[in-house]
Amino acid sequence: MCFSAEADLVTGIVVGAVGIEALRHVRKPHQIALATTPVLFALHEIDESFVWWGLHGQVSWQIEHAAIYIFLAVAFILPFWVPFAMLGVETRIHRRQLMRAFLAVGTVTSVLLLVAVVRGPVGASIDGSHIAYTADISYADILVVLYVIATCGACLVASNQWLVLLGLANLGAVIALGWITFTGFTSLWCAWAALTSIAIAIYLRRSGRPLASSSRVFGTSA
């Protein structure tokens, strides 16, 4: 996130409250993954506060390093998580098939990125008003493209217009942030993603329906 640890902390608290609101409107089991996403973003932003504090020497090196690993791990799981969550709330068969394709792309992307994090080394430094993260990633340019395809594409093929608008907004943010800064893309993109939690909460509020009388397997078509 931009500016400071305090900005990340406040963002995390606000997004966490949005996440609780989103969870309150879960009416079907297959909505849980999408509703949990704002909580994931909230924890992500709070975690980055510890990266800031570590870079300023306010917490131990061990805490700073752990926070860097956690931040990158959460950021790199999103190519899998977003299509997975979107697949859960999509009911139209042909669109679900498209989302499965994005989920496959996202799964491969997340696995490759997470392997790079586990292997290390990883690092972070303050670059102006944001944090620049580093990791030893092979074919990084290709993986960035696949990252965007998986996270934005799953929204763009949704049957719900609100989720399509969310995908368009995310794609616009990717283009803008990539043009503004490359080194700070990971931090700023994740901050933007956290703010989209409001749109997720609104979607769940609008689509709220009584629980079905029979249990369903997560992700099955309605």
DONU-194601 format. One record per residue (C-alpha): y, z, x negated; residue in one letter. Coordinates in steps of 0.02 Angstrom, whole numbers. Example, Ala and Ser with C-alpha at 12.3 -4.5 7.8 and 13.67 -1.06 7.14 Angstrom:
BEGIN
- c2, c3, c1, residuo
- -225, 390, -615, A
- -53, 357, -684, S
REM end
This chain:
BEGIN
- c2, c3, c1, residuo
- 0, 0, 0, M
- 179, -23, -56, C
- 295, 109, -124, F
- 200, 272, -149, S
- 56, 390, -118, A
- 155, 466, 25, E
- 170, 295, 110, A
- -18, 272, 98, D
- -49, 448, 163, L
- 65, 427, 313, V
- -10, 256, 351, T
- -184, 331, 341, G
- -141, 472, 460, I
- -59, 354, 586, V
- -203, 229, 578, V
- -326, 373, 594, G
- -242, 424, 757, A
- -255, 244, 815, V
- -438, 247, 767, G
- -470, 401, 873, I
- -383, 313, 1018, E
- -493, 160, 991, A
- -652, 265, 992, L
- -598, 346, 1154, R
- -606, 176, 1239, H
- -781, 131, 1183, V
- -882, 93, 1339, R
- -1032, 2, 1265, K
- -1136, 36, 1110, P
- -1099, -134, 1035, H
- -912, -92, 1030, Q
- -939, 52, 909, I
- -926, -50, 747, A
- -760, -128, 798, L
- -692, 39, 861, A
- -742, 123, 698, T
- -645, -5, 595, T
- -475, 82, 611, P
- -553, 245, 551, V
- -622, 151, 400, L
- -450, 81, 364, F
- -372, 252, 382, A
- -489, 330, 255, L
- -457, 181, 143, H
- -269, 209, 143, E
- -287, 396, 115, I
- -405, 360, -30, D
- -271, 252, -112, E
- -153, 401, -109, S
- -269, 480, -237, F
- -260, 322, -343, V
- -71, 337, -343, W
- -78, 522, -386, W
- -202, 486, -526, G
- -92, 350, -601, L
- 53, 473, -598, H
- -54, 607, -682, G
- -53, 721, -530, Q
- -243, 729, -510, V
- -383, 724, -636, S
- -448, 564, -714, W
- -615, 591, -629, Q
- -535, 596, -456, I
- -428, 444, -495, E
- -577, 343, -555, H
- -683, 392, -405, A
- -539, 343, -288, A
- -526, 172, -373, I
- -713, 141, -350, Y
- -704, 196, -168, I
- -552, 88, -132, F
- -631, -68, -205, L
- -799, -33, -122, A
- -718, -21, 50, V
- -609, -174, 19, A
- -760, -275, -36, F
- -870, -226, 111, I
- -745, -301, 236, L
- -812, -481, 224, P
- -974, -412, 295, F
- -902, -280, 410, W
- -774, -386, 504, V
- -895, -523, 563, P
- -1025, -388, 598, F
- -902, -295, 710, A
- -842, -455, 794, M
- -1020, -510, 828, L
- -1047, -346, 919, G
- -912, -380, 1050, V
- -938, -567, 1071, E
- -1039, -617, 1224, T
- -1039, -808, 1221, R
- -1195, -876, 1139, I
- -1119, -1026, 1047, H
- -978, -919, 977, R
- -1103, -787, 923, R
- -1194, -922, 825, Q
- -1033, -965, 734, L
- -1003, -781, 698, M
- -1177, -765, 626, R
- -1130, -902, 502, A
- -973, -805, 453, F
- -1079, -647, 441, L
- -1197, -736, 320, A
- -1051, -792, 212, V
- -975, -619, 219, G
- -1138, -533, 174, T
- -1161, -638, 18, V
- -978, -613, -30, T
- -985, -425, -6, S
- -1147, -408, -105, V
- -1077, -506, -253, L
- -914, -408, -252, L
- -1000, -240, -236, L
- -1118, -282, -379, V
- -964, -315, -487, A
- -894, -145, -439, V
- -1057, -55, -479, V
- -1072, -143, -646, R
- -891, -109, -689, G
- -775, -90, -771, P
- -642, -67, -638, V
- -463, -10, -656, G
- -294, 6, -574, A
- -113, 6, -630, S
- 56, 19, -547, I
- 138, -152, -535, D
- 311, -131, -463, G
- 294, -64, -287, S
- 106, -86, -269, H
- -57, -52, -359, I
- -145, -191, -452, A
- -334, -171, -456, Y
- -447, -252, -584, T
- -634, -285, -586, A
- -748, -396, -689, D
- -789, -524, -555, I
- -871, -691, -592, S
- -806, -840, -493, Y
- -666, -731, -423, A
- -567, -877, -351, D
- -717, -939, -251, I
- -756, -764, -187, L
- -576, -740, -130, V
- -589, -899, -26, V
- -755, -842, 48, L
- -679, -670, 81, Y
- -540, -748, 184, V
- -660, -866, 274, I
- -774, -723, 327, A
- -640, -598, 379, T
- -521, -717, 467, C
- -645, -846, 529, G
- -745, -723, 632, A
- -588, -681, 731, C
- -532, -861, 750, L
- -694, -913, 839, V
- -691, -766, 961, A
- -686, -805, 1146, S
- -556, -669, 1175, N
- -380, -737, 1148, Q
- -314, -570, 1086, W
- -442, -569, 945, L
- -400, -751, 903, V
- -217, -702, 885, L
- -273, -561, 772, L
- -365, -687, 664, G
- -212, -801, 656, L
- -102, -653, 607, A
- -225, -604, 471, N
- -232, -782, 405, L
- -42, -790, 401, G
- -38, -624, 308, A
- -163, -689, 179, V
- -57, -842, 144, I
- 103, -741, 133, A
- 32, -605, 21, L
- -55, -731, -91, G
- 112, -819, -115, W
- 210, -658, -145, I
- 90, -575, -267, T
- -84, -606, -336, F
- -110, -443, -431, T
- -64, -338, -280, G
- -161, -440, -154, F
- -305, -316, -134, T
- -191, -168, -103, S
- -67, -256, 11, L
- -201, -350, 109, W
- -293, -189, 147, C
- -130, -108, 202, A
- -99, -253, 321, W
- -278, -242, 384, A
- -248, -58, 422, A
- -99, -103, 530, L
- -206, -225, 630, T
- -299, -71, 693, S
- -168, -62, 829, I
- -225, -231, 893, A
- -406, -171, 892, I
- -360, -17, 994, A
- -265, -125, 1120, I
- -415, -242, 1135, Y
- -533, -98, 1171, L
- -414, -23, 1297, R
- -401, -190, 1389, R
- -587, -223, 1387, S
- -639, -48, 1439, G
- -779, -49, 1567, R
- -904, 80, 1628, P
- -1058, 105, 1521, L
- -1205, -3, 1570, A
- -1344, 91, 1657, S
- -1474, 28, 1535, S
- -1466, 47, 1347, S
- -1438, -106, 1240, R
- -1480, -151, 1064, V
- -1322, -163, 959, F
- -1251, -338, 956, G
- -1350, -411, 1101, T
- -1263, -532, 1217, S
- -1191, -464, 1379, A
REM end
